């Protein structure tokens, strides 16, 4: 089975590949025999497809998902970050540093009147204040920030919900 990789590294996926991804997204621990039954193929071609999806980087790993509320991490803030310099060297320095802060769940470079949007998850406002003061505000090239506190998550999806 040939792998077609398009522009930007996108891998061409057929119906069976997409079905494998859909099943795995909702149950990453499913045995291969059950996966094969669910997608309508025998075990050997399913294993070959699974291996190809892993080797081409479509499947990057398997993880357990946790409920942050049950773990006491129900304080979510979104932080707009403006940098003092947006040349490539500054962006790379910021990217490397921000990736090391475990309380930051997501980091997005934006096309907006600010440079980055961060999703920060902590136990409470005091913990957030410490993360902001001691870590986020000291990141390289940060010139200003604005924080928005989420009151409730109305909808949060994963790639499993999109497939």
C-alpha positions in Angstrom: 0.0 0.0 0.0 1.7 3.2 -1.2 1.7 6.3 0.9 0.9 9.5 -0.9 2.2 12.6 0.9 1.0 15.8 -0.4 2.2 19.4 -0.1 2.8 20.4 3.6 3.3 16.8 4.5 -0.4 15.9 4.5 -0.9 12.1 4.1 -3.7 10.9 1.8 -6.1 8.7 3.9 -8.8 6.5 2.5 -12.1 5.5 4.2 -10.5 2.6 6.2 -7.7 4.9 7.5 -10.2 7.5 8.6 -12.3 4.9 10.3 -9.3 3.5 12.1 -8.5 7.0 13.4 -12.1 7.6 14.4 -12.2 4.4 16.4 -8.8 5.0 18.0 -9.7 8.5 18.9 -12.5 7.3 21.1 -10.9 4.1 22.3 -7.1 4.1 22.0 -6.8 0.8 23.9 -9.0 -1.3 21.6 -7.4 -4.6 20.6 -6.4 -4.9 16.9 -8.9 -7.8 16.4 -11.8 -5.7 17.6 -10.6 -2.7 15.6 -10.5 -4.9 12.5 -14.1 -6.0 13.1 -15.3 -2.5 13.7 -13.8 -1.2 10.4 -14.6 -4.3 8.3 -11.2 -5.6 7.5 -9.3 -8.7 8.7 -6.6 -8.4 11.4 -3.5 -8.4 9.1 -4.5 -5.5 6.8 -5.7 -3.6 9.8 -2.3 -4.0 11.5 -0.5 -3.0 8.3 -2.6 0.2 8.1 -2.1 0.9 11.8 1.7 0.5 11.4 1.7 2.8 8.3 -0.3 5.5 10.2 2.2 5.4 13.0 5.3 5.4 10.6 4.0 8.3 8.6 3.4 10.3 11.7 -0.4 10.5 11.4 -0.6 8.7 14.7 1.9 10.3 17.0 1.3 8.3 20.2 -1.3 7.0 22.6 -2.3 8.8 25.8 -4.7 8.6 28.7 -7.1 11.6 29.0 -7.8 13.0 32.4 -10.7 15.0 33.8 -9.0 18.3 35.0 -12.0 19.1 37.2 -11.7 15.8 39.1 -8.0 16.6 39.5 -8.8 20.0 41.0 -7.6 22.0 38.0 -10.8 23.9 37.2 -9.4 27.4 36.9 -8.9 28.3 33.2 -7.5 31.6 31.9 -6.8 32.7 28.4 -3.9 35.1 28.1 -3.2 37.4 25.2 0.5 38.0 25.0 2.2 40.9 23.1 5.9 40.6 22.3 8.3 43.5 22.1 10.0 41.8 19.0 8.4 39.4 16.5 11.4 38.5 14.4 12.1 34.8 14.0 14.8 34.7 16.7 12.4 36.2 19.3 9.5 33.9 18.3 11.8 30.9 18.6 13.0 32.0 22.1 9.4 32.6 23.3 8.2 29.2 21.8 11.0 27.3 23.5 10.4 29.0 26.9 6.6 28.8 26.9 6.7 25.1 26.1 8.4 24.4 29.4 5.6 25.8 31.6 3.3 22.8 32.5 0.3 24.9 33.5 0.0 26.2 29.9 -2.1 23.7 28.0 -2.2 25.4 24.6 -0.1 28.1 22.9 -1.2 29.7 19.6 0.6 32.2 17.4 -2.1 34.6 16.3 -2.8 36.9 13.4 -4.4 39.6 15.6 -3.6 42.7 17.5 -1.6 40.5 19.9 0.9 37.8 19.2 0.0 34.7 21.2 -3.0 33.2 22.9 -2.3 30.9 25.9 -4.7 28.6 27.6 -3.6 28.3 31.3 -5.0 25.8 33.7 -4.4 26.0 37.5 -6.2 25.1 40.7 -7.3 28.6 41.6 -6.8 32.3 41.0 -3.9 32.5 43.5 -2.1 29.7 41.6 -2.7 31.5 38.3 -1.4 34.7 39.8 1.8 33.0 40.7 2.2 31.4 37.3 1.6 34.7 35.7 4.0 36.6 37.9 6.8 34.1 38.1 6.7 32.4 34.7 4.5 34.0 32.0 5.5 37.6 32.6 9.2 36.6 32.6 9.1 34.9 29.3 11.5 36.3 26.6 10.3 39.4 24.7 6.9 39.7 26.6 5.9 43.3 26.6 2.3 43.0 27.9 -0.4 40.5 28.7 -4.2 40.5 29.1 -6.0 37.8 31.0 -9.6 36.5 30.5 -10.9 34.0 33.1 -13.3 31.3 31.8 -16.4 30.8 34.0 -17.5 27.6 32.3 -16.4 25.4 29.4 -19.5 25.1 27.3 -17.8 23.1 24.5 -14.4 21.4 24.4 -13.7 19.0 21.6 -10.8 16.8 20.7 -9.8 15.5 17.3 -11.9 12.5 18.1 -15.0 14.6 17.9 -14.0 16.1 14.5 -13.1 12.8 12.7 
